[in-house]
């Protein structure tokens, strides 16, 4: 499973954060490791330099094998909270998608 982390111009990205987020993804989605080819994470600050509540956005896109890409989004007041919210959603969506696939 390849992991790619992207940020917009308003979100500072560094190697430490990338290592942390990649590790969390690998740990949380390890049970789907053989079913996913790639994960892309996008971080954005929708207000830019202006302050605001829940203006940090995290989008996680998973590319399962032989399925359409799965995308989830979460907003929060920090990139870490948005990431964990999106990660929780992704775990639920993937579990549901793969369970449905087993039924057919």
Secondary structure as UniProt FT lines:
FT   STRAND          2..7
FT   TURN            9..10
FT   HELIX           15..28
FT   HELIX           30..35
FT   STRAND          36..45
FT   TURN            46..49
FT   STRAND          56..64
FT   TURN            65..66
FT   STRAND          70..76
FT   HELIX           79..103
//
